[in-house]
Amino acid sequence: MIDHMSTDEDLILQIKSGNDTAYHILMSRYMKHIFNFILQYVRIREEAEDVAQDTFFKAWKYINRFKNGMKFKPWLFTIARNTALDYIKKKKATSFSEIDVGTADTENDSSFAESVVDTEPLPSELFSRAQLSEQLDNAMSVLHPDHRAVLIMHYREDMTFEEIAETLKRPMNTVKSWHRRSLDKIRDSLVHIRP
Amino acid sequence: MHRNSRCIRTITTMKPEETYKKLFLHMTTNEPHKGVAVVVVTRIQRSQLMQTRTRAGAHSFFVLATLIGLAPAGQQLFASATSSGFIQFASLGWSDGVSVLGSWKAFIFTMIESAPILEMSIVLGLVLTCTYSLRRSAYYFAKLSTRKASSYATA
């Protein structure tokens, strides 16, 4: 018996045995999360919806490759990211150089992640600003898509750095340094905006 | 005012991780169009239909191919069984059961020696493949007709 309270793993077992309802439940559970995640790569809403469609279709198609003991959320987010990157490549909306810059700066990340001091907390006055969400969206928009994705996965999806590293297929130190660097950038841009 | 200052004090005592978590709650979240899920379901159904059709077609082809292959294989089996004397030995077992039972060991060895093993294996393989494909194609055609019936019902 499956319902909306069933775990992802239970639902996947049901899907594998041919239960379509289980996939509907899983899809409704993750649709919004995946859509917002894809929006970090594909910034146009309609295109993000297309990529979300492809993501869920691919996830259904390759569900038999999902092995017991794996976590569904990172697996699904990996598909979403790959689908979004494929879409971007096909469309050539984003130049490859942008992606290259984002991945090339990972060379010394392991040492970087260890050496950097903790990120400073945000000033409390920030939270009283009326346009905070708009300013945050603007600050996020200048980040690299993967860096945005790290923040979304960590703070909105409550994913651990280990899960994020698994999703992005990057070393954990790289992910940590992306996270730290992105927070610093966001902090800088928010602090320097006049309320 | 009092409430605001209390809130600010709370935030100041928070760890950086917590303040960022709070910050990201302010981020705009977007709702995808409800039709997205419907399109996915339609695509899945279409894909399942295509898969069922392909499988039904493939199994039907196997049934046909094995039936066509069974004719020459059967003929070859009959010819080999006749020339090796297998049929004569087998008929002896039927007509003169008592003497066969008397020297059953020798009879079995002769039967095995004269049996056209290769031809028998081919025919057996074809029969099994044909039966299996027939069963599968019946299953897929039944699935297709159920789907068609349900789509008429929903229409």
HADDOCK unambig.tbl for C-alpha pairs under 7 A between the chains (distance, minus, plus):
assign (segid A and resid 32 and name CA) (segid B and resid 31 and name CA) 6.00 0.50 0.50
assign (segid A and resid 32 and name CA) (segid B and resid 32 and name CA) 6.30 0.50 0.50
assign (segid A and resid 35 and name CA) (segid B and resid 32 and name CA) 6.38 0.50 0.50
assign (segid A and resid 36 and name CA) (segid B and resid 29 and name CA) 6.60 0.50 0.50
assign (segid A and resid 36 and name CA) (segid B and resid 30 and name CA) 6.24 0.50 0.50
assign (segid A and resid 49 and name CA) (segid B and resid 32 and name CA) 6.53 0.50 0.50
assign (segid A and resid 49 and name CA) (segid B and resid 36 and name CA) 6.55 0.50 0.50
assign (segid A and resid 53 and name CA) (segid B and resid 36 and name CA) 6.16 0.50 0.50
assign (segid A and resid 53 and name CA) (segid B and resid 40 and name CA) 5.60 0.50 0.50
assign (segid A and resid 56 and name CA) (segid B and resid 40 and name CA) 6.79 0.50 0.50
assign (segid A and resid 57 and name CA) (segid B and resid 40 and name CA) 6.03 0.50 0.50
assign (segid A and resid 57 and name CA) (segid B and resid 44 and name CA) 6.66 0.50 0.50
assign (segid A and resid 119 and name CA) (segid B and resid 16 and name CA) 6.69 0.50 0.50
assign (segid A and resid 120 and name CA) (segid B and resid 16 and name CA) 6.11 0.50 0.50
assign (segid A and resid 121 and name CA) (segid B and resid 15 and name CA) 6.64 0.50 0.50
assign (segid A and resid 121 and name CA) (segid B and resid 16 and name CA) 4.05 0.50 0.50
assign (segid A and resid 121 and name CA) (segid B and resid 19 and name CA) 6.45 0.50 0.50
assign (segid A and resid 122 and name CA) (segid B and resid 16 and name CA) 6.76 0.50 0.50
assign (segid A and resid 122 and name CA) (segid B and resid 19 and name CA) 6.24 0.50 0.50
assign (segid A and resid 124 and name CA) (segid B and resid 8 and name CA) 5.46 0.50 0.50
assign (segid A and resid 124 and name CA) (segid B and resid 11 and name CA) 5.79 0.50 0.50
assign (segid A and resid 124 and name CA) (segid B and resid 12 and name CA) 5.94 0.50 0.50
assign (segid A and resid 132 and name CA) (segid B and resid 26 and name CA) 6.85 0.50 0.50
assign (segid A and resid 133 and name CA) (segid B and resid 26 and name CA) 4.97 0.50 0.50
assign (segid A and resid 133 and name CA) (segid B and resid 27 and name CA) 4.99 0.50 0.50
assign (segid A and resid 133 and name CA) (segid B and resid 28 and name CA) 6.17 0.50 0.50
assign (segid A and resid 136 and name CA) (segid B and resid 27 and name CA) 6.42 0.50 0.50
assign (segid A and resid 137 and name CA) (segid B and resid 27 and name CA) 6.47 0.50 0.50
assign (segid A and resid 155 and name CA) (segid B and resid 21 and name CA) 5.27 0.50 0.50
assign (segid A and resid 155 and name CA) (segid B and resid 24 and name CA) 6.42 0.50 0.50
assign (segid A and resid 156 and name CA) (segid B and resid 24 and name CA) 6.80 0.50 0.50
